[in-house]
Amino acid sequence: MPDIPPALIATLTRVEAFARSRGAPWYLVGGLLRDQCLSRTRRGLNVDLAVPSESLEASRALAAQLGAAFVPLDEAWGTARIVVTAEGARIELDVSAFRGPTLDADLRRRDFTINAMAARLDEWLRTPQAPPLIDPLGGREALAARRLIPCFPGTFAEDPLRILRAFRFVAELDFTLDPAAAPLMAGALPQLARVSGERVRDECLAIFETDRAASAIRALNALGALDVLFPELAPGRGLDQGSFHHLDVLGHQLETVAQADRFLAAFEEFSPPLREPMSRYCAEELVEHRSRKGLIKLAGLLHDVGKPARRTVEPDGEIWFRGHEQTGAALAVDIVKRLRLSNREADLVCQVVLHHLRPGFLSREPQLTRRATYRFFKELGEHGPACLLTWWADRLATRGSKSRVDQIDLQRSRLEELLHAYFFRAEEVVKPPRLVTGHQLMQAFRLSPGPRIGALLGAIEEAQAEGRIRSADEALGLARELLAQEQTR
């Protein structure tokens, strides 16, 4: 069983003292106990607590006593979050009132049986590695059988987001969904569209963070939930792409997620020097608990969303989708707004959808020049590797068994050239250190501030990335030539 961080033990000890002072026991419920039973290390320090009543008032008072932040989450359900910083760690305590007159009634109204277990906080603190569990619905048996079972028939109708949570748990834990869940989910589907974008975002990205995202997204597609979440994808269902593709548009997008699942899990198909920096890049969280890994898979799902609107059939029967990347990027803007992604996350997804064809064009060049490498990363910046990885998933999803091994090997080599440039040669060909400043240019050539200075600096940086200039004197010489050319036009 994983060790429990001392900071969490210390914080919960203070919580228990507070509960004791109020004269009623508090209970640990849900995820912490589930993951303890599975001997699973938790990604963050988030703890669910159930209290008999007056949860908002008690949470506010506890937050004040702990010197912590108090955040109401759902006043109707009496749920609040207390955010504590202890020993440099962020600890989230989610406190809610019983969903019924007793703890037993509360547990029977939770989402899934594996989350419907509880332990008295004082008893858990005495024996945190093996506390006595209150388990009225057989959660431990479901964990042992690796089955996800709804707690009651109305679980999805009560909160349609639980449809996404179900497939998230199945993907995270590699569980099997109880067959009785499907008709219950189907009945709640019409209400899923009313769930807030923020809640949908959190569950979708949690699915994409797993290594089994494709199976979850395919199950959501089979259920009909994908059409509710991303109606923009529906026109691609059954839409033929011609002989070059072995799947319809939507099938190809789903397979792109599957390919990303496969190689983003450990990067084993790439050369050893690239694996660690690529893993670190993909694991970076742009927002807490939301990494590039999940966003790359979201971009993979959306990358061809513009194809249905751009499909044409030529007289010879050839099918084309000219301009689908621009149309797709415009649709992606609406999607990321609906999901309430942060600006940085939204920019990654939209830029990748817009530029996902560019790595393929570069892979067909006889030689990858320093200028082409510089311009690619100049345009995409920190999203360059994400675009490359999405393209690679797209490429592997395109032809399936029809792919030629020699082409795949050549394209993987070109992909690694670009990734190697980003991770190991950035100061040489991606973002060279500046040789001169705008102030130096203005002083040397008596220029005024304005776009002209930026254009000169850009030309100097590109020449530096190409290896044509290496010193400040050469940079000033290039600027002089460019200014002279302006005079002769």
FENFENHU-V189137 format. One record per residue. N is the residue number from 1. RES is the residue in one small letter. SS is DSSP state (H for helix, E for strand, - for the rest). PSI is psi as a letter, one per 20 degrees, with the letter a starting at -180 (NA if undefined). Layout:
N_RES_SS_PSI, N_RES_SS_PSI
//
This chain:
1_m_-_p, 2_p_-_q, 3_d_-_q, 4_i_-_p, 5_p_-_p, 6_p_H_h, 7_a_H_h, 8_l_H_g, 9_i_H_g, 10_a_H_g, 11_t_H_g, 12_l_H_h, 13_t_H_h, 14_r_H_h, 15_v_H_g, 16_e_H_h, 17_a_H_h, 18_f_H_g, 19_a_H_g, 20_r_H_h, 21_s_H_h, 22_r_H_i, 23_g_-_j, 24_a_-_p, 25_p_-_q, 26_w_-_q, 27_y_E_p, 28_l_E_p, 29_v_E_r, 30_g_-_c, 31_g_H_g, 32_l_H_g, 33_l_H_g, 34_r_H_g, 35_d_H_h, 36_q_H_g, 37_c_H_h, 38_l_-_i, 39_s_-_l, 40_r_-_p, 41_t_-_p, 42_r_-_q, 43_r_-_h, 44_g_-_r, 45_l_E_n, 46_n_E_p, 47_v_E_p, 48_d_E_p, 49_l_E_p, 50_a_E_p, 51_v_E_q, 52_p_-_g, 53_s_-_r, 54_e_-_l, 55_s_H_h, 56_l_H_g, 57_e_H_g, 58_a_H_g, 59_s_H_g, 60_r_H_g, 61_a_H_g, 62_l_H_g, 63_a_H_g, 64_a_H_g, 65_q_H_h, 66_l_H_i, 67_g_-_k, 68_a_-_r, 69_a_E_q, 70_f_E_p, 71_v_E_o, 72_p_E_p, 73_l_E_g, 74_d_E_n, 75_e_-_h, 76_a_-_h, 77_w_-_i, 78_g_-_l, 79_t_E_p, 80_a_E_q, 81_r_E_p, 82_i_E_p, 83_v_E_o, 84_v_E_p, 85_t_E_o, 86_a_E_p, 87_e_-_k, 88_g_-_i, 89_a_E_q, 90_r_E_p, 91_i_E_p, 92_e_E_p, 93_l_E_o, 94_d_E_o, 95_v_E_p, 96_s_E_q, 97_a_E_q, 98_f_-_p, 99_r_-_l, 100_g_-_r, 101_p_-_h, 102_t_-_r, 103_l_H_g, 104_d_H_g, 105_a_H_h, 106_d_H_g, 107_l_H_h, 108_r_-_i, 109_r_-_j, 110_r_-_a, 111_d_-_g, 112_f_E_q, 113_t_H_h, 114_i_H_i, 115_n_H_j, 116_a_-_l, 117_m_-_q, 118_a_E_r, 119_a_E_p, 120_r_E_p, 121_l_H_g, 122_d_H_h, 123_e_H_h, 124_w_H_g, 125_l_H_h, 126_r_H_h, 127_t_-_m, 128_p_-_h, 129_q_-_h, 130_a_-_m, 131_p_-_q, 132_p_-_p, 133_l_-_q, 134_i_E_o, 135_d_-_m, 136_p_-_i, 137_l_-_j, 138_g_-_k, 139_g_H_h, 140_r_H_h, 141_e_H_h, 142_a_H_h, 143_l_H_g, 144_a_H_h, 145_a_H_i, 146_r_-_l, 147_r_E_q, 148_l_E_o, 149_i_-_p, 150_p_E_q, 151_c_-_h, 152_f_-_q, 153_p_-_h, 154_g_-_j, 155_t_H_g, 156_f_H_h, 157_a_H_h, 158_e_H_h, 159_d_-_n, 160_p_-_h, 161_l_-_h, 162_r_H_i, 163_i_H_g, 164_l_H_g, 165_r_H_h, 166_a_H_g, 167_f_H_h, 168_r_H_g, 169_f_H_g, 170_v_H_g, 171_a_H_g, 172_e_H_g, 173_l_H_i, 174_d_-_l, 175_f_-_r, 176_t_E_p, 177_l_E_p, 178_d_-_p, 179_p_-_h, 180_a_-_i, 181_a_H_h, 182_a_H_g, 183_p_H_h, 184_l_H_h, 185_m_H_g, 186_a_H_h, 187_g_H_h, 188_a_H_i, 189_l_H_g, 190_p_H_h, 191_q_H_i, 192_l_H_h, 193_a_-_i, 194_r_-_i, 195_v_-_q, 196_s_-_q, 197_g_H_h, 198_e_H_g, 199_r_H_g, 200_v_H_g, 201_r_H_g, 202_d_H_g, 203_e_H_g, 204_c_H_g, 205_l_H_h, 206_a_H_h, 207_i_H_g, 208_f_H_h, 209_e_H_h, 210_t_-_r, 211_d_-_j, 212_r_-_k, 213_a_H_g, 214_a_H_g, 215_s_H_h, 216_a_H_g, 217_i_H_h, 218_r_H_h, 219_a_H_h, 220_l_H_h, 221_n_H_g, 222_a_H_h, 223_l_H_h, 224_g_-_i, 225_a_H_h, 226_l_H_h, 227_d_H_h, 228_v_H_g, 229_l_H_g, 230_f_-_m, 231_p_H_i, 232_e_H_h, 233_l_H_h, 234_a_H_h, 235_p_H_i, 236_g_H_i, 237_r_-_p, 238_g_-_j, 239_l_-_o, 240_d_-_q, 241_q_-_j, 242_g_-_a, 243_s_-_h, 244_f_-_h, 245_h_-_q, 246_h_-_j, 247_l_-_q, 248_d_-_r, 249_v_H_g, 250_l_H_g, 251_g_H_h, 252_h_H_g, 253_q_H_h, 254_l_H_h, 255_e_H_h, 256_t_H_g, 257_v_H_h, 258_a_H_g, 259_q_H_h, 260_a_H_g, 261_d_H_g, 262_r_H_g, 263_f_H_i, 264_l_H_i, 265_a_-_h, 266_a_-_i, 267_f_-_k, 268_e_-_h, 269_e_-_i, 270_f_-_r, 271_s_-_q, 272_p_H_g, 273_p_H_h, 274_l_H_i, 275_r_H_g, 276_e_H_g, 277_p_H_h, 278_m_H_g, 279_s_H_g, 280_r_H_g, 281_y_H_g, 282_c_H_h, 283_a_H_i, 284_e_-_p, 285_e_E_o, 286_l_E_h, 287_v_E_q, 288_e_-_p, 289_h_-_j, 290_r_E_o, 291_s_E_r, 292_r_H_h, 293_k_H_g, 294_g_H_h, 295_l_H_h, 296_i_H_g, 297_k_H_h, 298_l_H_g, 299_a_H_h, 300_g_H_h, 301_l_H_h, 302_l_H_i, 303_h_-_h, 304_d_-_k, 305_v_-_h, 306_g_-_i, 307_k_H_g, 308_p_H_h, 309_a_H_i, 310_r_H_j, 311_r_-_p, 312_t_E_q, 313_v_E_o, 314_e_-_r, 315_p_-_h, 316_d_-_j, 317_g_-_i, 318_e_-_p, 319_i_E_p, 320_w_E_q, 321_f_-_l, 322_r_-_p, 323_g_-_j, 324_h_H_h, 325_e_H_h, 326_q_H_g, 327_t_H_g, 328_g_H_g, 329_a_H_h, 330_a_H_g, 331_l_H_h, 332_a_H_h, 333_v_H_g, 334_d_H_h, 335_i_H_g, 336_v_H_h, 337_k_H_g, 338_r_H_h, 339_l_-_i, 340_r_-_l, 341_l_-_q, 342_s_-_r, 343_n_H_g, 344_r_H_g, 345_e_H_g, 346_a_H_g, 347_d_H_g, 348_l_H_g, 349_v_H_g, 350_c_H_h, 351_q_H_h, 352_v_H_g, 353_v_H_g, 354_l_H_h, 355_h_H_j, 356_h_-_i, 357_l_-_h, 358_r_H_g, 359_p_H_h, 360_g_H_g, 361_f_H_g, 362_l_H_h, 363_s_H_i, 364_r_-_i, 365_e_-_q, 366_p_-_h, 367_q_-_p, 368_l_-_o, 369_t_-_r, 370_r_H_h, 371_r_H_g, 372_a_H_g, 373_t_H_g, 374_y_H_g, 375_r_H_h, 376_f_H_g, 377_f_H_h, 378_k_H_g, 379_e_H_g, 380_l_H_i, 381_g_H_c, 382_e_H_i, 383_h_H_i, 384_g_H_g, 385_p_H_h, 386_a_H_g, 387_c_H_g, 388_l_H_g, 389_l_H_h, 390_t_H_g, 391_w_H_g, 392_w_H_g, 393_a_H_g, 394_d_H_g, 395_r_H_g, 396_l_H_h, 397_a_H_i, 398_t_H_g, 399_r_H_i, 400_g_H_c, 401_s_H_i, 402_k_H_i, 403_s_-_q, 404_r_-_p, 405_v_H_h, 406_d_H_h, 407_q_H_g, 408_i_H_g, 409_d_H_g, 410_l_H_g, 411_q_H_h, 412_r_H_h, 413_s_H_g, 414_r_H_h, 415_l_H_g, 416_e_H_h, 417_e_H_g, 418_l_H_g, 419_l_H_h, 420_h_H_h, 421_a_H_g, 422_y_H_g, 423_f_H_h, 424_f_H_i, 425_r_-_k, 426_a_H_g, 427_e_H_i, 428_e_H_g, 429_v_H_i, 430_v_H_g, 431_k_-_n, 432_p_-_q, 433_p_-_q, 434_r_-_p, 435_l_-_h, 436_v_-_q, 437_t_-_r, 438_g_H_h, 439_h_H_g, 440_q_H_h, 441_l_H_g, 442_m_H_h, 443_q_H_g, 444_a_H_h, 445_f_H_j, 446_r_-_l, 447_l_-_q, 448_s_-_q, 449_p_-_q, 450_g_-_a, 451_p_H_h, 452_r_H_h, 453_i_H_g, 454_g_H_h, 455_a_H_g, 456_l_H_g, 457_l_H_h, 458_g_H_g, 459_a_H_h, 460_i_H_g, 461_e_H_g, 462_e_H_g, 463_a_H_h, 464_q_H_g, 465_a_H_h, 466_e_H_i, 467_g_-_j, 468_r_-_h, 469_i_-_q, 470_r_-_i, 471_s_-_r, 472_a_H_h, 473_d_H_g, 474_e_H_h, 475_a_H_g, 476_l_H_h, 477_g_H_g, 478_l_H_g, 479_a_H_h, 480_r_H_g, 481_e_H_g, 482_l_H_h, 483_l_H_h, 484_a_H_h, 485_q_H_h, 486_e_H_h, 487_q_H_h, 488_t_H_i, 489_r_-_NA
//
